[in-house]
Amino acid sequence: MNNGKRYNSDFKEMIVDLCNSGSKNITEIEREYGVTRSTIYRWIKETTVIEIDENSSITTKDAKQMNKEIARLKEEIEILKKALTIFAKK
């Protein structure tokens, strides 16, 4: 259930750090900070690091945003190809 709360990135990072450190379990964090379990798991998933090679990495959130951008760019390319075909006929 979405109660409309918005959390800043520092708060989200703190919650994820608490989970990753193991100092508190999810249930304790959920009760203490008033954040739902599903929200906590989503934040953890979004901040999971993906190693690309030895010198670079991204988070799953970044990868998702890049995939959206790629899809948008592919759509734009298709539109431009169709426009090119139309203008080439004239």
MMTF fields as JSON, N, C-alpha, C and O atoms, coordinates in Angstrom:
{
  "mmtfVersion": "1.0.0",
  "mmtfProducer": "UNKNOWN",
  "numBonds": 359,
  "numAtoms": 360,
  "numGroups": 90,
  "numChains": 1,
  "numModels": 1,
  "chainsPerModel": [1],
  "groupsPerChain": [90],
  "chainIdList": ["A"],
  "bondAtomList": [4, 2, 8, 6, 12, 10, 16, 14, 20, 18, 24, 22, 28, 26, 32, 30, 36, 34, 40, 38, 44, 42, 48, 46, 52, 50, 56, 54, 60, 58, 64, 62, 68, 66, 72, 70, 76, 74, 80, 78, 84, 82, 88, 86, 92, 90, 96, 94, 100, 98, 104, 102, 108, 106, 112, 110, 116, 114, 120, 118, 124, 122, 128, 126, 132, 130, 136, 134, 140, 138, 144, 142, 148, 146, 152, 150, 156, 154, 160, 158, 164, 162, 168, 166, 172, 170, 176, 174, 180, 178, 184, 182, 188, 186, 192, 190, 196, 194, 200, 198, 204, 202, 208, 206, 212, 210, 216, 214, 220, 218, 224, 222, 228, 226, 232, 230, 236, 234, 240, 238, 244, 242, 248, 246, 252, 250, 256, 254, 260, 258, 264, 262, 268, 266, 272, 270, 276, 274, 280, 278, 284, 282, 288, 286, 292, 290, 296, 294, 300, 298, 304, 302, 308, 306, 312, 310, 316, 314, 320, 318, 324, 322, 328, 326, 332, 330, 336, 334, 340, 338, 344, 342, 348, 346, 352, 350, 356, 354],
  "bondOrderList": [1, 1, 1, 1, 1, 1, 1, 1, 1, 1, 1, 1, 1, 1, 1, 1, 1, 1, 1, 1, 1, 1, 1, 1, 1, 1, 1, 1, 1, 1, 1, 1, 1, 1, 1, 1, 1, 1, 1, 1, 1, 1, 1, 1, 1, 1, 1, 1, 1, 1, 1, 1, 1, 1, 1, 1, 1, 1, 1, 1, 1, 1, 1, 1, 1, 1, 1, 1, 1, 1, 1, 1, 1, 1, 1, 1, 1, 1, 1, 1, 1, 1, 1, 1, 1, 1, 1, 1, 1],
  "groupList": [{"groupName": "MET", "atomNameList": ["N", "CA", "C", "O"], "elementList": ["N", "C", "C", "O"], "formalChargeList": [0, 0, 0, 0], "bondAtomList": [1, 0, 2, 1, 3, 2], "bondOrderList": [1, 1, 2], "singleLetterCode": "M", "chemCompType": "L-PEPTIDE LINKING"}, {"groupName": "ASN", "atomNameList": ["N", "CA", "C", "O"], "elementList": ["N", "C", "C", "O"], "formalChargeList": [0, 0, 0, 0], "bondAtomList": [1, 0, 2, 1, 3, 2], "bondOrderList": [1, 1, 2], "singleLetterCode": "N", "chemCompType": "L-PEPTIDE LINKING"}, {"groupName": "GLY", "atomNameList": ["N", "CA", "C", "O"], "elementList": ["N", "C", "C", "O"], "formalChargeList": [0, 0, 0, 0], "bondAtomList": [1, 0, 2, 1, 3, 2], "bondOrderList": [1, 1, 2], "singleLetterCode": "G", "chemCompType": "PEPTIDE LINKING"}, {"groupName": "LYS", "atomNameList": ["N", "CA", "C", "O"], "elementList": ["N", "C", "C", "O"], "formalChargeList": [0, 0, 0, 0], "bondAtomList": [1, 0, 2, 1, 3, 2], "bondOrderList": [1, 1, 2], "singleLetterCode": "K", "chemCompType": "L-PEPTIDE LINKING"}, {"groupName": "ARG", "atomNameList": ["N", "CA", "C", "O"], "elementList": ["N", "C", "C", "O"], "formalChargeList": [0, 0, 0, 0], "bondAtomList": [1, 0, 2, 1, 3, 2], "bondOrderList": [1, 1, 2], "singleLetterCode": "R", "chemCompType": "L-PEPTIDE LINKING"}, {"groupName": "TYR", "atomNameList": ["N", "CA", "C", "O"], "elementList": ["N", "C", "C", "O"], "formalChargeList": [0, 0, 0, 0], "bondAtomList": [1, 0, 2, 1, 3, 2], "bondOrderList": [1, 1, 2], "singleLetterCode": "Y", "chemCompType": "L-PEPTIDE LINKING"}, {"groupName": "SER", "atomNameList": ["N", "CA", "C", "O"], "elementList": ["N", "C", "C", "O"], "formalChargeList": [0, 0, 0, 0], "bondAtomList": [1, 0, 2, 1, 3, 2], "bondOrderList": [1, 1, 2], "singleLetterCode": "S", "chemCompType": "L-PEPTIDE LINKING"}, {"groupName": "ASP", "atomNameList": ["N", "CA", "C", "O"], "elementList": ["N", "C", "C", "O"], "formalChargeList": [0, 0, 0, 0], "bondAtomList": [1, 0, 2, 1, 3, 2], "bondOrderList": [1, 1, 2], "singleLetterCode": "D", "chemCompType": "L-PEPTIDE LINKING"}, {"groupName": "PHE", "atomNameList": ["N", "CA", "C", "O"], "elementList": ["N", "C", "C", "O"], "formalChargeList": [0, 0, 0, 0], "bondAtomList": [1, 0, 2, 1, 3, 2], "bondOrderList": [1, 1, 2], "singleLetterCode": "F", "chemCompType": "L-PEPTIDE LINKING"}, {"groupName": "GLU", "atomNameList": ["N", "CA", "C", "O"], "elementList": ["N", "C", "C", "O"], "formalChargeList": [0, 0, 0, 0], "bondAtomList": [1, 0, 2, 1, 3, 2], "bondOrderList": [1, 1, 2], "singleLetterCode": "E", "chemCompType": "L-PEPTIDE LINKING"}, {"groupName": "ILE", "atomNameList": ["N", "CA", "C", "O"], "elementList": ["N", "C", "C", "O"], "formalChargeList": [0, 0, 0, 0], "bondAtomList": [1, 0, 2, 1, 3, 2], "bondOrderList": [1, 1, 2], "singleLetterCode": "I", "chemCompType": "L-PEPTIDE LINKING"}, {"groupName": "VAL", "atomNameList": ["N", "CA", "C", "O"], "elementList": ["N", "C", "C", "O"], "formalChargeList": [0, 0, 0, 0], "bondAtomList": [1, 0, 2, 1, 3, 2], "bondOrderList": [1, 1, 2], "singleLetterCode": "V", "chemCompType": "L-PEPTIDE LINKING"}, {"groupName": "LEU", "atomNameList": ["N", "CA", "C", "O"], "elementList": ["N", "C", "C", "O"], "formalChargeList": [0, 0, 0, 0], "bondAtomList": [1, 0, 2, 1, 3, 2], "bondOrderList": [1, 1, 2], "singleLetterCode": "L", "chemCompType": "L-PEPTIDE LINKING"}, {"groupName": "CYS", "atomNameList": ["N", "CA", "C", "O"], "elementList": ["N", "C", "C", "O"], "formalChargeList": [0, 0, 0, 0], "bondAtomList": [1, 0, 2, 1, 3, 2], "bondOrderList": [1, 1, 2], "singleLetterCode": "C", "chemCompType": "L-PEPTIDE LINKING"}, {"groupName": "THR", "atomNameList": ["N", "CA", "C", "O"], "elementList": ["N", "C", "C", "O"], "formalChargeList": [0, 0, 0, 0], "bondAtomList": [1, 0, 2, 1, 3, 2], "bondOrderList": [1, 1, 2], "singleLetterCode": "T", "chemCompType": "L-PEPTIDE LINKING"}, {"groupName": "TRP", "atomNameList": ["N", "CA", "C", "O"], "elementList": ["N", "C", "C", "O"], "formalChargeList": [0, 0, 0, 0], "bondAtomList": [1, 0, 2, 1, 3, 2], "bondOrderList": [1, 1, 2], "singleLetterCode": "W", "chemCompType": "L-PEPTIDE LINKING"}, {"groupName": "ALA", "atomNameList": ["N", "CA", "C", "O"], "elementList": ["N", "C", "C", "O"], "formalChargeList": [0, 0, 0, 0], "bondAtomList": [1, 0, 2, 1, 3, 2], "bondOrderList": [1, 1, 2], "singleLetterCode": "A", "chemCompType": "L-PEPTIDE LINKING"}, {"groupName": "GLN", "atomNameList": ["N", "CA", "C", "O"], "elementList": ["N", "C", "C", "O"], "formalChargeList": [0, 0, 0, 0], "bondAtomList": [1, 0, 2, 1, 3, 2], "bondOrderList": [1, 1, 2], "singleLetterCode": "Q", "chemCompType": "L-PEPTIDE LINKING"}],
  "groupTypeList": [0, 1, 1, 2, 3, 4, 5, 1, 6, 7, 8, 3, 9, 0, 10, 11, 7, 12, 13, 1, 6, 2, 6, 3, 1, 10, 14, 9, 10, 9, 4, 9, 5, 2, 11, 14, 4, 6, 14, 10, 5, 4, 15, 10, 3, 9, 14, 14, 11, 10, 9, 10, 7, 9, 1, 6, 6, 10, 14, 14, 3, 7, 16, 3, 17, 0, 1, 3, 9, 10, 16, 4, 12, 3, 9, 9, 10, 9, 10, 12, 3, 3, 16, 12, 14, 10, 8, 16, 3, 3],
  "groupIdList": [1, 2, 3, 4, 5, 6, 7, 8, 9, 10, 11, 12, 13, 14, 15, 16, 17, 18, 19, 20, 21, 22, 23, 24, 25, 26, 27, 28, 29, 30, 31, 32, 33, 34, 35, 36, 37, 38, 39, 40, 41, 42, 43, 44, 45, 46, 47, 48, 49, 50, 51, 52, 53, 54, 55, 56, 57, 58, 59, 60, 61, 62, 63, 64, 65, 66, 67, 68, 69, 70, 71, 72, 73, 74, 75, 76, 77, 78, 79, 80, 81, 82, 83, 84, 85, 86, 87, 88, 89, 90],
  "secStructList": [7, 7, 7, 7, 7, 7, 7, 7, 2, 2, 2, 2, 2, 2, 2, 2, 2, 2, 2, 2, 2, 6, 1, 1, 7, 2, 2, 2, 2, 2, 2, 2, 2, 6, 7, 7, 2, 2, 2, 2, 2, 2, 2, 2, 2, 2, 6, 7, 3, 3, 3, 3, 3, 6, 6, 3, 3, 3, 3, 2, 2, 2, 2, 2, 2, 2, 2, 2, 2, 2, 2, 2, 2, 2, 2, 2, 2, 2, 2, 2, 2, 2, 2, 2, 2, 2, 2, 2, 2, 7],
  "xCoordList": [0.843, 0.0, 0.882, 1.775, 0.646, 1.448, 0.794, -0.307, 1.481, 0.936, 1.403, 1.153, 2.072, 2.481, 3.759, 4.132, 4.439, 5.691, 6.776, 6.851, 7.609, 8.783, 10.005, 10.038, 10.989, 12.211, 13.378, 13.473, 14.261, 15.418, 16.474, 16.416, 17.431, 18.426, 19.315, 19.758, 19.578, 20.397, 19.688, 20.312, 18.379, 17.598, 17.587, 17.79, 17.349, 17.33, 18.676, 18.734, 19.742, 21.092, 21.344, 21.947, 20.886, 21.064, 20.332, 20.878, 19.103, 18.307, 18.994, 19.107, 19.445, 20.138, 21.415, 21.72, 22.157, 23.391, 23.091, 23.826, 21.999, 21.611, 21.309, 21.711, 20.606, 20.275, 21.532, 21.708, 22.399, 23.61, 24.605, 25.357, 24.608, 25.561, 25.151, 25.988, 23.855, 23.376, 23.184, 22.868, 23.372, 23.212, 21.75, 21.463, 20.836, 19.404, 18.77, 19.195, 17.746, 17.058, 15.943, 15.609, 15.389, 14.383, 13.198, 12.701, 12.742, 11.577, 11.842, 10.978, 13.04, 13.398, 13.438, 12.93, 14.035, 14.135, 12.746, 12.436, 11.919, 10.552, 9.789, 9.146, 9.869, 9.169, 9.758, 9.029, 11.078, 11.752, 11.612, 11.439, 11.686, 11.704, 10.402, 10.266, 9.44, 8.151, 8.194, 7.39, 9.134, 9.269, 8.827, 9.226, 8.013, 7.52, 8.632, 9.617, 8.447, 9.399, 9.635, 10.774, 8.555, 8.697, 9.495, 10.259, 9.322, 10.081, 11.564, 12.424, 11.851, 13.248, 13.896, 15.016, 13.202, 13.762, 13.956, 14.921, 13.033, 13.175, 14.418, 15.176, 14.632, 15.814, 17.095, 18.071, 17.089, 18.264, 18.523, 19.662, 17.46, 17.602, 18.124, 18.991, 17.597, 18.008, 19.475, 20.116, 19.999, 21.379, 22.379, 23.568, 21.891, 22.787, 23.743, 23.321, 25.013, 26.042, 26.284, 26.41, 26.346, 26.66, 28.061, 28.304, 28.971, 30.341, 30.366, 30.007, 30.78, 30.86, 32.221, 32.31, 33.243, 34.593, 35.368, 34.776, 36.666, 37.437, 37.481, 37.815, 37.147, 37.236, 35.9, 35.862, 34.814, 33.534, 32.396, 32.417, 31.4, 30.212, 29.038, 29.218, 27.836, 26.611, 25.636, 25.824, 24.598, 23.555, 22.45, 22.38, 21.596, 20.47, 19.542, 18.939, 19.422, 18.59, 19.161, 18.419, 20.487, 21.14, 20.933, 20.665, 21.058, 20.877, 19.455, 19.248, 18.494, 17.092, 16.88, 16.204, 17.456, 17.344, 18.018, 17.503, 19.164, 19.858, 19.037, 18.986, 18.396, 17.557, 16.376, 16.005, 15.786, 14.694, 15.185, 14.514, 16.358, 16.94, 17.254, 17.02, 17.779, 18.067, 16.791, 16.771, 15.725, 14.441, 13.916, 13.407, 14.044, 13.6, 14.399, 13.831, 15.702, 16.563, 16.277, 16.299, 16.009, 15.658, 14.37, 14.247, 13.414, 12.15, 12.382, 11.802, 13.221, 13.543, 14.223, 13.937, 15.111, 15.793, 14.784, 14.864, 13.844, 12.822, 11.979, 11.645, 11.637, 10.869, 11.677, 11.148, 12.957, 13.815, 13.995, 14.044, 14.093, 14.195, 12.942, 13.035, 11.774, 10.518, 10.441, 9.998, 10.871, 10.858, 11.814, 11.49, 12.969, 13.948, 13.37, 13.561, 12.672, 12.031, 10.997, 10.918, 10.212, 9.183, 9.827, 9.397, 10.856, 11.498, 12.311, 12.472, 12.826, 13.609, 12.722, 13.203, 11.429, 10.489, 10.114, 9.682, 10.27, 9.841, 10.847, 10.633],
  "yCoordList": [-1.184, 0.0, 1.239, 1.362, 2.148, 3.363, 4.457, 4.911, 4.876, 5.938, 7.312, 8.296, 7.398, 8.676, 9.249, 10.373, 8.51, 9.012, 9.041, 8.16, 10.055, 10.162, 10.175, 10.868, 9.418, 9.325, 9.865, 9.613, 10.605, 11.13, 10.045, 9.008, 10.291, 9.273, 8.922, 7.78, 9.876, 9.584, 8.589, 7.678, 8.774, 7.873, 6.469, 5.481, 6.391, 5.093, 4.392, 3.195, 5.141, 4.581, 4.057, 2.998, 4.796, 4.376, 3.057, 2.155, 2.948, 1.736, 0.549, -0.527, 0.743, -0.333, -0.726, -1.913, 0.25, -0.041, -0.851, -1.779, -0.492, -1.249, -2.7, -3.617, -2.9, -4.266, -5.032, -6.181, -4.401, -5.067, -5.358, -6.33, -4.52, -4.713, -5.876, -6.459, -6.21, -7.295, -6.889, -7.729, -5.593, -5.145, -5.201, -5.328, -5.105, -5.219, -6.043, -5.987, -6.809, -7.56, -6.698, -5.633, -7.168, -6.401, -6.039, -4.915, -6.978, -6.727, -5.583, -4.734, -5.562, -4.483, -3.137, -2.135, -3.128, -1.881, -1.41, -0.221, -2.347, -2.036, -1.348, -0.319, -1.924, -1.355, -0.014, 0.946, 0.034, 1.222, 2.443, 3.561, 2.232, 3.365, 3.551, 4.52, 2.636, 2.788, 2.605, 3.186, 1.799, 1.531, 0.091, -0.81, -0.126, -1.477, -2.387, -1.938, -3.66, -4.69, -4.648, -4.732, -4.518, -4.51, -3.3, -3.396, -2.163, -0.962, -1.174, -0.808, -1.759, -2.02, -2.95, -2.696, -4.024, -4.957, -4.292, -4.585, -3.391, -2.674, -1.787, -1.741, -1.078, -0.223, -1.046, -0.632, -2.216, -3.085, -3.524, -3.502, -3.921, -4.37, -3.243, -3.467, -2.031, -0.884, -0.521, 0.005, -0.796, -0.4, -1.541, -1.374, -2.703, -3.835, -3.485, -3.04, -3.688, -3.316, -4.459, -5.62, -4.099, -5.047, -4.705, -3.591, -5.657, -5.447, -5.629, -6.694, -4.613, -4.687, -5.241, -6.151, -4.702, -5.228, -4.804, -4.303, -4.994, -4.712, -3.233, -2.889, -2.353, -0.92, -0.198, 0.998, -0.896, -0.19, -1.078, -2.299, -0.413, -1.105, -0.142, 1.075, -0.698, 0.097, -0.57, -1.724, 0.155, -0.448, -0.978, -0.629, -1.817, -2.337, -1.202, -1.249, -0.19, 0.972, 1.68, 2.059, 1.855, 2.477, 1.643, 2.186, 0.317, -0.572, -0.462, -0.449, -0.386, -0.251, 1.068, 1.098, 2.148, 3.447, 3.424, 4.005, 2.758, 2.667, 1.861, 2.213, 0.789, -0.003, 0.811, 0.687, 1.64, 2.518, 3.509, 3.759, 4.066, 5.031, 4.364, 4.95, 3.154, 2.412, 2.174, 2.36, 1.765, 1.528, 2.816, 2.796, 3.943, 5.226, 5.609, 6.069, 5.418, 5.753, 4.862, 5.333, 3.581, 2.679, 3.135, 3.098, 3.566, 4.064, 5.313, 5.453, 6.215, 7.42, 7.075, 7.695, 6.101, 5.681, 5.154, 5.475, 4.35, 3.812, 4.929, 4.881, 5.927, 7.072, 7.822, 8.2, 8.034, 8.74, 7.952, 8.539, 6.633, 5.8, 5.947, 6.065, 5.939, 6.088, 7.468, 7.598, 8.49, 9.853, 9.949, 10.582, 9.342, 9.337, 8.689, 9.185, 7.588, 6.904, 7.795, 7.844, 8.495, 9.395, 10.536, 10.848, 11.167, 12.3, 11.872, 12.659, 10.655, 10.167, 9.969, 10.055, 9.704, 9.496, 10.786, 10.773, 11.901, 13.199, 13.785, 14.872],
  "zCoordList": [0.0, 0.0, 0.0, 0.838, -0.918, -1.022, -0.196, -0.506, 0.854, 1.693, 1.256, 1.951, 0.126, -0.431, 0.148, -0.188, 1.007, 1.582, 0.527, -0.329, 0.594, -0.282, 0.614, 1.631, 0.236, 1.023, 0.208, -0.993, 0.861, 0.132, -0.025, 0.636, -0.899, -1.225, -0.027, 0.093, 0.851, 2.033, 2.953, 3.496, 3.12, 3.965, 3.362, 4.068, 2.054, 1.367, 1.519, 1.797, 1.337, 1.451, 2.858, 3.029, 3.865, 5.252, 5.511, 6.147, 5.018, 5.211, 4.528, 5.116, 3.307, 2.569, 3.303, 3.419, 3.798, 4.547, 5.809, 6.148, 6.506, 7.699, 7.346, 8.062, 6.246, 5.803, 5.431, 5.836, 4.664, 4.189, 5.306, 5.237, 6.328, 7.428, 8.331, 9.02, 8.323, 9.165, 10.612, 11.455, 10.916, 12.297, 12.749, 13.939, 11.79, 12.088, 10.983, 9.829, 11.346, 10.305, 9.693, 10.213, 8.606, 7.86, 8.737, 8.676, 9.552, 10.414, 11.387, 11.605, 11.97, 12.897, 12.174, 12.679, 11.011, 10.235, 9.825, 9.895, 9.401, 8.978, 10.123, 9.919, 11.313, 12.474, 12.908, 13.158, 12.992, 13.52, 12.618, 13.103, 11.317, 10.385, 9.61, 8.863, 9.777, 9.117, 7.607, 6.877, 7.149, 5.716, 5.482, 6.219, 4.472, 4.215, 3.712, 3.125, 3.957, 3.549, 2.036, 1.578, 1.269, -0.191, -0.666, -1.626, 0.004, -0.34, -0.042, -0.843, 1.1, 1.47, 0.451, 0.008, 0.075, -0.91, -2.27, -2.975, -2.64, -3.915, -3.878, -4.847, -2.758, -2.633, -2.705, -3.33, -2.061, -2.105, -3.542, -4.01, -4.238, -5.628, -6.516, -7.361, -6.325, -7.146, -6.947, -7.857, -5.776, -5.485, -5.63, -5.356, -6.063, -6.286, -7.419, -8.486, -7.181, -8.149, -9.129, -8.74, -10.416, -11.47, -11.973, -12.438, -11.88, -12.353, -13.868, -14.368, -14.591, -16.045, -16.453, -17.277, -15.887, -16.042, -14.804, -13.848, -14.808, -13.589, -13.221, -12.087, -14.166, -13.902, -13.824, -13.533, -14.075, -14.057, -13.592, -13.742, -13.019, -12.54, -12.576, -12.613, -12.564, -12.521, -11.563, -11.177, -11.184, -10.354, -11.259, -12.438, -10.702, -11.489, -11.894, -12.966, -11.058, -11.405, -12.635, -13.541, -12.658, -13.811, -15.073, -16.144, -14.941, -16.092, -16.633, -17.847, -15.747, -16.162, -16.912, -17.94, -16.397, -17.065, -18.431, -19.386, -18.532, -19.817, -20.819, -21.998, -20.369, -21.264, -21.786, -22.954, -20.928, -21.366, -22.413, -23.415, -22.167, -23.106, -24.442, -25.499, -24.399, -25.633, -26.42, -27.637, -25.742, -26.411, -27.048, -28.169, -26.324, -26.853, -28.102, -29.092, -28.046, -29.186, -30.396, -31.533, -30.156, -31.253, -31.927, -33.151, -31.11, -31.658, -32.501, -33.578, -32.02, -32.781, -34.107, -35.131, -34.089, -35.315, -36.33, -37.516, -35.868, -36.775, -37.386, -38.57, -36.584, -37.08, -38.134, -39.179, -37.853, -38.81, -40.106, -41.187, -40.002, -41.207, -42.072, -43.294, -41.432, -42.169, -42.815, -43.956, -42.091, -42.635, -43.814, -44.819, -43.712, -44.783, -46.046, -47.156, -45.856, -46.982, -47.654, -48.882, -46.857, -47.401, -48.171, -49.282, -47.602, -48.252, -49.463, -50.396, -49.477, -50.612, -51.84, -52.97, -51.627, -52.723, -53.407, -54.56, -52.721, -53.26, -54.195, -54.731]
}
